[in-house]
Amino acid sequence: MKGGLIVLFIVLSCLLVNAATERITLRMGENIIMQDKNITLVTTSEDAIVVCVNNEKKIVTGSSTVNGVSVIIEEANRNSAELRLQYECK
């Protein structure tokens, strides 16, 4: 019985993902350092943003992964964006 519980614990532990999640607001040109990633909001509009993660730029509408960081737009306007960022810790 103990052996079965130990095996179950190990299997469940392997399935869990160790990730950091932050919800932040950035103005155009501002950045945040998350783990070892430098995340900058390059430009924004009401329906899309351009984000740069460690020198990799991408246009994001809704959600996207940029250089290993999941970027989800919660709210955006012409000056700033509220984002949910998720990064898998290694």
Backbone hydrogen bonds in HBPLUS format (Angstrom, degrees):
<---DONOR---> <-ACCEPTOR-->    atom                        ^
c    i                          cat <-CA-CA->   ^        H-A-AA   ^      H-
h    n   atom  resd res      DA  || num        DHA   H-A  angle D-A-AA Bond
n    s   type  num  typ     dist DA aas  dist angle  dist       angle   num
A0005-LEU N   A0001-MET O   3.14 MM   4  6.47 153.2  2.22 147.8 154.4     1
A0006-ILE N   A0002-LYS O   2.97 MM   4  6.24 155.6  2.03 151.9 158.8     2
A0007-VAL N   A0003-GLY O   3.00 MM   4  6.23 161.9  2.03 149.6 154.0     3
A0008-LEU N   A0004-GLY O   2.99 MM   4  6.14 158.8  2.03 143.7 149.9     4
A0009-PHE N   A0005-LEU O   2.89 MM   4  6.08 157.9  1.94 147.0 152.9     5
A0010-ILE N   A0006-ILE O   3.00 MM   4  6.24 159.0  2.04 150.6 155.7     6
A0011-VAL N   A0007-VAL O   2.98 MM   4  6.21 163.2  2.01 153.2 157.5     7
A0012-LEU N   A0008-LEU O   2.97 MM   4  6.15 167.0  1.99 153.2 156.6     8
A0013-SER N   A0009-PHE O   2.93 MM   4  6.05 151.9  2.01 145.7 153.8     9
A0014-CYS N   A0010-ILE O   3.07 MM   4  6.28 148.8  2.17 146.0 153.3    10
A0015-LEU N   A0012-LEU O   3.21 MM   3  5.19 133.0  2.45  94.7 107.0    11
A0089-CYS N   A0018-ASN O   2.89 MM  71  5.69 144.0  2.02 140.1 151.7    12
A0020-ALA N   A0087-TYR O   2.86 MM  67  5.33 169.3  1.87 156.8 154.8    13
A0087-TYR N   A0020-ALA O   2.89 MM  67  5.33 158.6  1.94 154.2 161.4    14
A0022-GLU N   A0085-LEU O   2.84 MM  63  5.25 156.9  1.89 150.3 158.2    15
A0085-LEU N   A0022-GLU O   2.73 MM  63  5.25 167.3  1.75 166.3 168.0    16
A0024-ILE N   A0083-LEU O   2.84 MM  59  5.39 149.7  1.94 151.8 161.1    17
A0083-LEU N   A0024-ILE O   2.72 MM  59  5.39 157.4  1.77 162.9 170.0    18
A0026-LEU N   A0081-ALA O   2.94 MM  55  5.58 159.6  1.98 160.6 161.2    19
A0081-ALA N   A0026-LEU O   2.88 MM  55  5.58 153.2  1.96 156.7 165.5    20
A0030-GLU N   A0027-ARG O   2.95 MM   3  5.50 164.6  1.97 139.9 143.5    21
A0028-MET N   A0079-ASN O   3.07 MM  51  6.03 152.5  2.15 159.7 156.0    22
A0029-GLY N   A0041-LEU O   2.69 MM  12  5.52 165.1  1.71 174.9 175.0    23
A0041-LEU N   A0030-GLU O   3.06 MM  11  5.93 161.8  2.10 173.1 178.9    24
A0032-ILE N   A0039-ILE O   2.83 MM   7  5.32 147.0  1.94 145.6 156.4    25
A0039-ILE N   A0032-ILE O   2.86 MM   7  5.32 174.5  1.86 166.2 164.3    26
A0034-MET N   A0037-LYS O   2.82 MM   3  5.19 162.4  1.85 153.9 157.8    27
A0037-LYS N   A0034-MET O   2.86 MM   3  5.19 163.8  1.89 128.8 133.9    28
A0054-ASN N   A0038-ASN O   3.03 MM  16  5.28 159.6  2.08 147.7 149.3    29
A0040-THR N   A0052-CYS O   2.84 MM  12  5.10 162.9  1.87 150.9 156.8    30
A0052-CYS N   A0040-THR O   2.87 MM  12  5.10 162.2  1.90 150.4 156.0    31
A0042-VAL N   A0050-VAL O   2.83 MM   8  5.35 140.2  1.99 147.5 158.2    32
A0043-THR N   A0050-VAL O   3.42 MM   7  5.22 156.0  2.48 128.3 133.7    33
A0050-VAL N   A0043-THR O   2.86 MM   7  5.22 160.7  1.90 150.1 147.7    34
A0045-SER N   A0048-ALA O   2.84 MM   3  5.41 142.6  1.98 170.7 176.5    35
A0049-ILE N   A0060-VAL O   2.97 MM  11  5.32 155.3  2.03 146.6 154.7    36
A0060-VAL N   A0049-ILE O   2.78 MM  11  5.32 166.2  1.80 156.0 160.8    37
A0051-VAL N   A0058-LYS O   3.03 MM   7  5.65 160.8  2.06 160.8 159.3    38
A0058-LYS N   A0051-VAL O   2.95 MM   7  5.65 143.3  2.09 152.4 164.1    39
A0053-VAL N   A0056-GLU O   2.95 MM   3  5.22 162.8  1.98 138.8 138.9    40
A0056-GLU N   A0053-VAL O   3.08 MM   3  5.22 149.0  2.18 106.3 115.7    41
A0073-ILE N   A0062-GLY O   2.84 MM  11  5.41 170.8  1.85 163.0 166.2    42
A0064-SER N   A0071-VAL O   2.95 MM   7  5.43 149.3  2.04 147.5 157.4    43
A0071-VAL N   A0064-SER O   2.73 MM   7  5.43 178.6  1.73 176.8 176.4    44
A0066-VAL N   A0069-VAL O   2.82 MM   3  5.22 162.1  1.86 150.0 148.9    45
A0069-VAL N   A0066-VAL O   2.96 MM   3  5.22 160.9  2.00 114.6 121.0    46
A0070-SER N   A0086-GLN O   2.81 MM  16  4.99 161.1  1.84 159.7 158.0    47
A0086-GLN N   A0070-SER O   2.97 MM  16  4.99 151.7  2.05 138.3 145.8    48
A0072-ILE N   A0084-ARG O   2.97 MM  12  5.07 151.9  2.05 145.7 153.6    49
A0084-ARG N   A0072-ILE O   2.86 MM  12  5.07 155.4  1.92 146.8 154.6    50
A0074-GLU N   A0082-GLU O   2.83 MM   8  5.38 156.0  1.88 152.5 157.4    51
A0075-GLU N   A0082-GLU O   3.23 MM   7  5.05 155.8  2.29 135.9 136.9    52
A0082-GLU N   A0075-GLU O   2.66 MM   7  5.05 167.7  1.67 157.5 162.1    53
A0077-ASN N   A0080-SER O   2.98 MM   3  5.66 162.0  2.01 173.8 170.3    54
